[in-house]
Amino acid sequence: MPLFSTKGMLLDARQKGYAVGAFNANNLEMAQGIVMAAEEEKAPVIVQVSQGGAEHGGVEEMAAIIRSLAAKASVPVALHLDHGVDFVYNMRCLRAGFTSLMYDGSKLDFAENVRITREVVKAAHAVGVPVEAELGRVPKDPTGITLEDLHQYLTSPEEAKAFVEQTKVDALAIAVGNMHKMKIKEAKIDIPRIKAIRQVVAVPLVLHGASGVPDEAVIEAVKAGICKINVHTQLCKSFTEKIREIFKADPDTVDVRKYLGAAREALKEEVRAKIRLFGASGKAPGVREVDVGPEEYTKQEIVE
């Protein structure tokens, strides 16, 4: 299949009460494992490349890898920029063929976040590509974050409503107690806040930093209105731990195919488990492309 945008995926997820897994890839083997897992689970999938990941693997190179995997895949695959922190980088990824963008202006004040997000949305919508933005702040490093600090970062339902109306974004990443780079599942998710935001925001909601969220909280978050869930740290952990295991068993290993192939398999199983947790298994047949535009979220244009 050609690459999908995230638009139809998230519409379908919102209507049917599941979440699409958005998994970060930093190299060929990670991207392969993600798509392989989605095919085995018959699930739509979003392969994400963060700005840091794109700088590591190359914007055009990562786009080419994921495009080639999508062309052979039997399920919808989207290519999404994760945490693009400036307008220029979003445009570079748009030109490279990314089918979904994210502008992360969460460190800026509200007015400046709105201003730049609107510019990204205007450019992306002109060529049929949806945009995700972030409001509130999901901490990038959980070290030293207190509950008081975290509370200051949480997304306000009132601001979320105003932000979506003013920017016309297609999805909104919210801060509800989630944090990036957590290696253990101990994040405390504010489920009532998700519900409150869902009541006033029409577009699909996104949960970042899901590696540190307990499984029970993930399930409750999906029920409350989360439609896209990002996973990165847990994938890196599974991938790296398998490589360590192989080198521990045979320190003289030099054939990269042996340890990267095994790491790919370990990552694939992690992705499969997440897809099942998110309720996305078997959902690929209902997903189709839709035109970009906020009005589409009220039309519910989904193939049953």
SVG drawing of the C-alpha trace seen along z (x, -y; Angstrom):
<svg xmlns="http://www.w3.org/2000/svg" viewBox="-21 -35 56 53">
<polyline fill="none" stroke="black" stroke-width="0.4" points="0.0,0.0 1.1,-3.6 1.7,-5.5 -1.4,-6.6 -1.9,-9.8 -2.9,-9.5 -6.3,-11.2 -8.4,-8.1 -6.6,-6.0 -7.5,-8.3 -11.0,-8.8 -11.6,-5.1 -10.0,-4.7 -12.1,-7.4 -15.3,-6.0 -14.6,-2.4 -12.9,-3.0 -9.3,-1.9 -6.0,-3.6 -3.5,-3.4 0.0,-2.6 2.6,-5.1 6.1,-3.5 9.4,-5.3 12.0,-3.9 15.6,-4.9 16.9,-2.4 15.9,0.2 15.5,3.1 13.2,1.1 11.0,0.0 10.8,3.5 9.9,4.9 7.1,2.4 5.5,3.1 5.9,6.8 4.1,6.7 1.2,4.6 0.8,7.1 0.7,10.0 -1.9,8.2 -3.8,6.9 -3.6,3.4 -3.1,0.0 0.2,-1.5 2.1,-4.8 5.8,-4.6 7.3,-7.7 10.6,-9.3 11.5,-12.0 13.6,-15.0 16.5,-13.4 15.9,-10.1 15.8,-11.8 19.0,-13.5 20.5,-10.1 19.2,-8.2 18.6,-11.0 15.3,-12.5 15.1,-11.3 16.7,-8.0 14.2,-7.1 11.4,-8.3 12.6,-6.0 12.9,-3.0 9.4,-3.4 7.8,-4.1 9.3,-0.9 8.0,1.1 4.6,-0.4 4.4,0.4 4.7,4.1 2.6,4.0 -0.9,5.5 -2.0,2.9 -2.2,-0.9 1.1,-2.4 1.6,-6.1 4.9,-8.0 4.8,-10.6 7.3,-13.3 7.4,-13.0 8.3,-16.2 9.4,-18.5 10.4,-21.5 10.5,-24.2 8.7,-25.2 11.6,-24.5 12.1,-20.9 8.4,-20.2 8.6,-21.6 11.7,-19.5 9.9,-16.3 6.8,-17.4 9.0,-17.7 10.6,-14.3 7.2,-12.6 6.1,-12.3 2.3,-11.8 1.8,-13.3 3.6,-16.0 3.9,-17.2 4.9,-20.7 5.9,-20.7 5.7,-24.2 4.9,-23.1 7.8,-25.0 6.5,-28.3 3.8,-30.5 0.3,-29.9 0.1,-32.7 3.5,-31.8 2.6,-28.1 -0.7,-29.0 1.1,-31.2 3.7,-28.7 1.3,-25.8 -1.1,-27.7 1.7,-28.2 2.6,-24.5 -1.1,-23.6 -1.6,-26.0 1.4,-24.6 0.6,-20.9 -3.1,-21.2 -2.3,-22.7 -0.9,-19.4 -3.3,-17.1 -1.1,-16.3 -2.5,-16.3 -0.8,-18.0 -0.5,-17.0 0.5,-19.6 1.2,-19.5 -0.4,-21.6 0.7,-21.5 4.1,-19.9 5.1,-16.2 8.5,-16.3 11.4,-15.0 13.3,-13.6 11.5,-12.3 14.6,-12.7 13.9,-15.2 10.3,-15.9 8.1,-16.4 4.3,-16.0 4.1,-19.8 6.2,-20.4 4.2,-17.9 0.9,-19.5 2.1,-22.8 2.6,-21.0 -0.9,-19.5 -3.1,-20.5 -6.0,-22.7 -9.3,-21.7 -10.2,-25.4 -6.9,-26.1 -7.1,-22.9 -10.5,-24.0 -9.2,-27.4 -5.9,-26.0 -7.7,-23.6 -10.2,-26.2 -7.4,-28.7 -4.9,-26.4 -7.2,-23.9 -4.8,-21.0 -5.9,-17.5 -4.7,-15.8 -3.7,-17.1 -1.0,-15.6 -1.9,-16.3 -0.1,-16.3 -2.0,-14.3 0.8,-12.9 2.7,-11.1 6.5,-11.6 9.0,-10.7 12.0,-8.3 10.5,-6.4 12.0,-2.9 9.5,-1.7 5.7,-1.9 4.9,-4.3 3.3,-7.3 0.1,-8.5 -2.4,-9.3 -5.2,-11.9 -8.1,-10.0 -10.7,-12.6 -8.6,-15.3 -8.6,-13.2 -12.4,-13.0 -12.7,-16.7 -10.6,-17.6 -12.4,-15.1 -15.7,-16.8 -14.5,-20.1 -12.1,-19.1 -13.3,-17.6 -10.0,-16.2 -8.4,-12.9 -6.3,-13.0 -2.7,-11.7 -0.8,-10.2 3.0,-10.6 5.4,-8.8 3.4,-5.6 6.4,-3.4 6.1,-4.6 2.3,-4.2 0.9,-1.1 -1.2,1.2 -4.4,0.6 -4.0,-3.1 -3.5,-2.8 -6.7,-0.9 -8.6,-3.5 -7.0,-6.3 -8.3,-4.8 -11.7,-4.4 -11.5,-8.1 -10.8,-9.3 -7.1,-8.7 -6.9,-7.7 -3.1,-7.6 -0.4,-6.3 3.3,-6.9 5.9,-4.3 9.7,-4.8 11.7,-4.1 10.2,-0.6 11.1,0.3 14.7,-0.9 14.9,1.1 13.7,4.3 16.0,3.9 19.1,3.1 18.5,5.8 18.4,8.5 21.7,7.3 23.2,7.3 21.9,10.8 23.5,12.0 26.9,10.5 26.8,11.9 26.3,15.4 28.9,14.9 31.2,11.9 33.0,12.7 29.9,12.2 30.8,9.9 28.0,10.7 25.6,7.8 22.8,9.8 22.7,12.1 22.2,9.5 20.2,7.0 17.9,9.7 17.3,11.0 16.8,7.4 14.2,6.8 12.3,9.9 12.3,8.8 11.0,5.3 8.4,6.9 7.0,8.9 6.9,5.7 5.0,3.9 2.5,6.8 1.8,6.7 1.2,2.9 -1.1,3.2 -3.2,5.7 -3.2,3.5 -4.4,0.6 -7.3,2.6 -6.0,2.1 -5.7,5.8 -7.9,6.6 -8.8,3.0 -6.9,2.5 -9.8,3.3 -11.9,0.4 -9.4,-2.3 -9.4,-4.5 -8.0,-7.8 -10.1,-11.0 -9.5,-14.6 -7.7,-16.9 -9.9,-19.4 -11.3,-19.7 -14.9,-19.3 -14.0,-15.7 -14.0,-14.8 -17.7,-15.5 -18.6,-13.7 -17.3,-10.4 -16.3,-9.2 -15.4,-5.6 -15.9,-2.4 -17.8,0.0"/>
</svg>
